[in-house]
Amino acid sequence: MARRGGYQLRRARSMLVYWHDGALRFCNFASGRTVTGRPITCELLDFFDDWKTSEQAAAQFSSYTRQSVETTVRQLVKHGLLLRKNSPDANFDEKLARQWSSWLPEGSFHFITKDARYVKRTRSVAEWKALLPKKRPELFKSLPKAKKVSLLKLKPPESEFIEVLLKRKTHRKFSPGKLSLETVSQLLSLVWGVRGYLHSPVFGRLIHKTSPSGGALHPGEVYLMALRVKGLRCGLYHYHPQHHELEMISAGATAEKAKLYCAHQSYARSAAALFLMTAVFARTMWKYPNGRAYRVVLLETGHLCQTFCLVATWLGLAPFCTAALSDKAIEKDLKIDGVTESILYAAGVGLPRSASRIR
Ligand SMILES: Cc1cc2nc3c(=O)[nH]c(=O)nc-3n(C[C@H](O)[C@H](O)[C@H](O)COP(=O)(O)O)c2cc1C
């Protein structure tokens, strides 16, 4: 509601203030926008700790002209550092501050890095060489002064497990064939399905899956984007691990959408299915109210993805994974808010170009 002297404004809670290359920077990590300012900007933002108007600010900072205070306030609103009461940005900011209170400021990393620009593959060799720092870090670390112990050079035993392990690689080309629903069911069950339950006197019922999880809390969720699956309508589905069933979110997934989700990487268009991995952070925050636990959530997503790559390889499929994602586009289509639940990682599969079935 507009009042005399302007709108009610408050400082964004999702803010980091720091120096970089000698410049004082103000970053709203919810919007991902950063601007430079002066120390007086801090004082002004401090004044807007709760809802105030620019008229009140002009009265408070009376050693400055009214016009200069109001111009600065307008700039801060424009850059999203001051938020209007009841605006969508203010409501989002409020929600983020509330949901992530125990994981901030460490958790700001999650929001700052959303929708970061993907490194383009289309650069020429010369362009890459001009861009990369001249000195490359060593590929391997060695301790020259340390006493060495030679290890046995063993031939790996003949086993299906070793064969799968050695066969896993990233595929970016697929045959145009369809996956069977049986294959997709196997993948979902072996990677994200419930294998059993644990019972803790303190934490109650906990879940066991093929990948480990900090505190067995399993914050991970997975969504299937079915593009070419026999017997399954193209679309986005949520996988329910307890019931082992798909819950349809929307029909009509397209190859172009798959490309968009993977930050415009062209090869994603020819995948038969994508597996979009999110996390419901509150499950982990509940037991671990410390920002370090954000690492745990990321590490777990890595575990799930490696399990996915190995199971897909075992099933004779061609897997890939990507961290380059259009976060906000995915979250909108999955109907998740990006605060309580957010996309972290994506994997995909197609049928391999040449037959490479292990089983
Ligand atoms: C966390 C993570 C993120 C990755 N992101 C991408 C990506 O955005 N695009 C891509 O083409 N490959 C991506 N990859 C795949 C790597 O490029 C690939 O693993 C690497 O080239 C080694 O090949 P290999 O998997 O066959 O051993 C990613 C791998 C990991 C572990």
The ligand as an SDF file (V2000), in Angstrom:
LIG
                    3D

 31 33  0  0  0  0  0  0  0  0999 V2000
   29.5160  -33.0380  -11.3550 C   0  0  0  0  0  0  0  0  0  0  0  0
   29.6820  -33.2810  -12.8400 C   0  0  0  0  0  0  0  0  0  0  0  0
   29.1610  -32.3610  -13.7360 C   0  0  0  0  0  0  0  0  0  0  0  0
   29.2520  -32.5880  -15.1120 C   0  0  0  0  0  0  0  0  0  0  0  0
   28.6840  -31.6880  -15.9590 N   0  0  0  0  0  0  0  0  0  0  0  0
   28.7350  -31.9140  -17.2810 C   0  0  0  0  0  0  0  0  0  0  0  0
   28.1400  -31.0090  -18.1880 C   0  0  0  0  0  0  0  0  0  0  0  0
   27.5750  -30.0050  -17.8090 O   0  0  0  0  0  0  0  0  0  0  0  0
   28.1790  -31.2960  -19.5030 N   0  0  0  0  0  0  0  0  0  0  0  0
   28.7960  -32.4120  -19.9760 C   0  0  0  0  0  0  0  0  0  0  0  0
   28.7860  -32.6180  -21.1830 O   0  0  0  0  0  0  0  0  0  0  0  0
   29.3810  -33.2910  -19.1390 N   0  0  0  0  0  0  0  0  0  0  0  0
   29.3660  -33.0710  -17.8150 C   0  0  0  0  0  0  0  0  0  0  0  0
   29.9510  -33.9640  -16.9620 N   0  0  0  0  0  0  0  0  0  0  0  0
   30.5760  -35.1750  -17.5010 C   0  0  0  0  0  0  0  0  0  0  0  0
   32.0830  -35.0280  -17.6350 C   0  0  0  0  0  0  0  0  0  0  0  0
   32.3930  -34.1510  -18.6840 O   0  0  0  0  0  0  0  0  0  0  0  0
   32.6850  -36.4040  -17.8800 C   0  0  0  0  0  0  0  0  0  0  0  0
   32.5030  -37.1900  -16.7190 O   0  0  0  0  0  0  0  0  0  0  0  0
   34.1750  -36.2980  -18.2020 C   0  0  0  0  0  0  0  0  0  0  0  0
   34.3610  -35.7670  -19.4840 O   0  0  0  0  0  0  0  0  0  0  0  0
   34.8820  -37.6310  -18.0940 C   0  0  0  0  0  0  0  0  0  0  0  0
   34.3220  -38.5720  -18.9740 O   0  0  0  0  0  0  0  0  0  0  0  0
   33.8340  -39.9810  -18.4540 P   0  0  0  0  0  0  0  0  0  0  0  0
   32.5880  -39.7270  -17.6150 O   0  0  0  0  0  0  0  0  0  0  0  0
   33.4980  -40.7610  -19.6970 O   0  0  0  0  0  0  0  0  0  0  0  0
   34.9140  -40.5930  -17.6260 O   0  0  0  0  0  0  0  0  0  0  0  0
   29.8910  -33.7490  -15.6020 C   0  0  0  0  0  0  0  0  0  0  0  0
   30.4450  -34.6610  -14.6870 C   0  0  0  0  0  0  0  0  0  0  0  0
   30.3340  -34.4240  -13.3290 C   0  0  0  0  0  0  0  0  0  0  0  0
   30.9170  -35.4140  -12.3650 C   0  0  0  0  0  0  0  0  0  0  0  0
  1  2  1  0
  2  3  1  0
  2 30  2  0
  3  4  2  0
  4  5  1  0
  4 28  1  0
  5  6  2  0
  6  7  1  0
  6 13  1  0
  7  8  2  0
  7  9  1  0
  9 10  1  0
 10 11  2  0
 10 12  1  0
 12 13  2  0
 13 14  1  0
 14 15  1  0
 14 28  1  0
 15 16  1  0
 16 17  1  0
 16 18  1  0
 18 19  1  0
 18 20  1  0
 20 21  1  0
 20 22  1  0
 22 23  1  0
 23 24  1  0
 24 25  2  0
 24 26  1  0
 24 27  1  0
 28 29  2  0
 29 30  1  0
 30 31  1  0
M  END
$$$$
